[in-house]
Amino acid sequence: MVENRPLLTLFTHLFLMVGIVIVVFPIYIALVASTHEVQDILTTVQGWFGSAMFENYSTILISGKESARGIPVWMMMLNSLIMALGIVIGKISISIISAYAIVYFRFPFRMFFFWLIFVTLMLPVEVRILPTYEVVANLGLLNSYAGLILPLIASATATFLFRQFFLTIPDELAEAARVDGAGPFRFFFDILLPLSRTNIAALFVILFIYGWNQYLWPLLVTTDESMTTIVVGMQQMLYVQDNIPEWHLTMATAILAMILPLTVVILMQRQFVKGLVETEK
């Protein structure tokens, strides 16, 4: 039985409120800064919204910022969205099919191949970036969505999570499907996929944010201005030669960059939590 302790409840709520303030305060400052002129930001710390909100956001959305080579933010966000969705779909598709083959098919060295996939966790993109770049360049995939997505779609973590989930499914379910005449494809699409929806939702949120926040790989493989992603674009806004950074436009870009990941987290919050903590499917 859970005891009712008013002091403990008050302390936990106060602790949560302090944590919320610490997390939200920098976002609030960025939002306020995005509504002021650059002179106002440089002279004093602004605590309330200004009158230049429409002008600042319309500037970066339509015409772009000079330090970011004049690329509109909507184009950067579109590139990041395509890249993130491509990484999510690729990682989940490859991982769930790999886990399905490892768990439900008997072939030589299947566990060896599984552990070989798992060992790739020790080789992230940053470690193998030079040979990966050479392969992408030789295939002519620079400055393309395929070059942004394909090198990042393999995921040992997702394969491991799907494998562990498939191992919890009773063997009797596969036997019953086989008796009913369901082949491997029908068993996969009609039974395993519906059972895996919470896991897929949890991985979707994690992998979408992972793809959206990519910086090093897009910076390396894209030189065409039209392929700039939102994270790379924000980094370019911070460096200006012999000039004062336009912090009001940079803050506005940062606020816009948070909209899509935040929307994904809010819309899929329940499925995300269920996919991480649910034990009975």
N, C-alpha and C positions, 0 to 999 in steps of 0.2 A: 504494500500500500504506500502511496506517495504522501508524505507528510506535508501539511500546509505550514510553511514557514514564511510569514510576511516579510521579515527582514531580509531573508535570502532572496525572496522574489523581488523586493525593491532593489537590492544590490545588483541582481542580474539584469533587471530592466535599465538601471542607470548605466551599467557597463555596456549594454547594447546601444544605448543612446549615444554614449561617448564614442563608440566605434563607428556608428553611423555618421556622426559629425566629422570625424577624422577622414572618413572616406568621401563624404559629399562636399566638404568645404573646398578642396582644390577644384572640383568640377564647378562649383558655384562661382569661384573666382574667375575661372576660364570663361564661363558664360557671361559674367558681368563685363569682363575685359573685351569680349567680342562685340559689345554694343557701344563702345566708346571710340573716340578718335585717338590716334596714336599719341598726340601731344598730351592728352589727359592721362594716359597710362604712364607716360614717362615722368610726369611731374608729381603725381601723387597716387596713392593706392585708392582705387575706387571701390566703394562698398555697395553701390546700388547701380541699377541699369542706366545706360545712357540713351541718347537719341539717335545714334548712328547704326542701329541694329540692321535695319532694312538695307541701308547702303553697303555695309560691310559684307553681309551675306550674299547680296546680289552681285557684288563685285567678284567674290571668289567663286561663286557658282557659275557665273556667265562668262566673265572675261579672264578670270584667273589672276594670279599674283606674279609680278615680274621676276622675283627671285626664284619662283617655281616654273620659269620659262613660259609664263602666261597660259598654263594648262588649266582649264576649268576644273573645279573640284568634282563636278558631277561625272566627268570623264574618268578621273582617278578612282572615284568610288565604284564606277561601273567595272573598271579593270580589276579592282580588288574583289568585287562581288563575283565576277566570273572566275577568278583565280580561286577564291575560297570555296565556291560551290563545286568547281572541278576537283579540287583536292578532297573535299568531303565525299563526293560521289565515287571518286576513284579509290580512295582509301577503304571506304566501307564495302564497296563491291568486291575488291580484290581480297580483303581480309575475311569477309564472311564466306566466300567461295573457298579460300584456302583452308579455313577452319573446318568447313564442311567436308572437304576431301580428307583432311587429316583424321577426323573423328569417325567418319562413316565408311571410308573405303580402306581396304587392306591392300597395301602395295609395299614392295621392299623399300626399306630405309625411310619409311614415312616419319618416324620420330626423329631420325637424323635430320631430315629436311625441316621439320618443325623447329628443332633447336638451332639449326642454321639460320632460319628466319629470325629467331629470337635473339641470336647473337648480333644481328644487325643493329640492335639498340645501342651498341657500343660505337657505331659508325654513323653519327648524324650527318646532315648535309654539310655542316661547317667543317667536319674532318675530311670529307671526300669531295670538297667543293671543286678543286682543280680538275681531277679526272672527270667529274660529272659535267663541268663546264666544257671540257674538251669534247666529250661525247655529244652534248647538245649542239655545240658549234659545228661539229663534223656532219651532223644530221640536218643542218640548216634550220634549226629551230629557235635561233636567237630572235628577239623581238616578236615573239608569237605567244599566244596563250598556251599552246602545246609545250613550249619550252618552259613556261612558268609553272605548269601543272604536273607534267609527267614525271620529272625527277623527284617529286614530293609525295607521290600517291602510295608508295609502299609503306606499310605500317605494321611493325611487329607487335606493338601494343594492342592494336585493334584485333589482330589475328589471335593473340593470346586470350583476350577477353571473350571473343566469340567461341573459341575452343573450350574455355572453362564453362561457358554457359551450355554449350551443346553436350558436354559430359554430364550435366545435371538432368538432361532429358531422359526419361526411362527407356530402356531398350525395348520394352513391350510396345511403346508407341511406334517405333520403327517396324517391329514385327507385325503389328496390326495393319499398318499401312501397306506392308508387303503382301499380307494375306488379301487385302482388299484390291490388290492389283495396281497399287501406286508405284510407279517407277521412281528412280532417283530424282528426276527433275520435278515431278509432281509432289513428292515428299518434301523437297526443298521449298518450293514456292507456296504450297498449300498449308504446310504444317510449320516448318522451321521459321520461315520469314514472319508469319503473324506472331509466333511466340517471341521473336527477337525484336519486336518493335520498340520496347522500352530501351533495350541496349542500343539499338540504332539511334534512337532519339538522344540518348546521353552522349554517344559518340559524335552525333551531328553537331551538338553545341560545342563540344571541346574542339573538334577538328575545324569547325567554321572559324572560331576565334583564332586558332593556330594559323590557318591560311590567311585570314584577314590581317594578322599582325606580322606577316613575313616582311622582312626588310633586306637582309643580305642577299638572298637569291634573286629577287626582282631587281635589285640595284646592279647586280652583276650581268644579268642576261638581257636587260632591256636598255637600249640607248635611244630608241625612238621615243619622242615626246608623247606620242599618242598611247604608249603602253605603260606610262608611269602609274604606279599604284599610290594609294592614299598615304601610306606610311612613308614611302620614299619622297612623295611630294611634300609632306610636312617637314621632313628632314632638310630638304632643299630650301624651305622657307626660312630656316633658322640661320643660314649662312648667306650674308650679303657683304659685298666688298665696298668699303668706304661709304657705308650708309648705315642708318639705324634700322634694326629689324622692325618690321611692321607687326608688332605683337597682336594688335587687334584682329588682323586678318589671320594670323597663325592660330590664335585661340578660337576663332570662328571655324577654321578648318578642323581643329581638334574636336570641337563639339559635334560637327557634322560626321566626323569619322566614327564617333561613338554610337550613332543612331542605329545603324544596321546590326552590329553585334548585340547592343542592348535589346533591340526588338526580338532578335532570335532567342536570347536568354529568357525574356519575359514570356514569349509565346510558348516556349517549350520547357518552362521551369518544372511543371509537374512531371512530365515524362522524363526530364533529366534526373530529377531526384529519385523517381521510381527505378530508373535504369541503374542507378548506383547502389541503392539500398534494398531493392526488392529481392527476396530470396525464393519466393514461391511464384512461379510463372503460371 
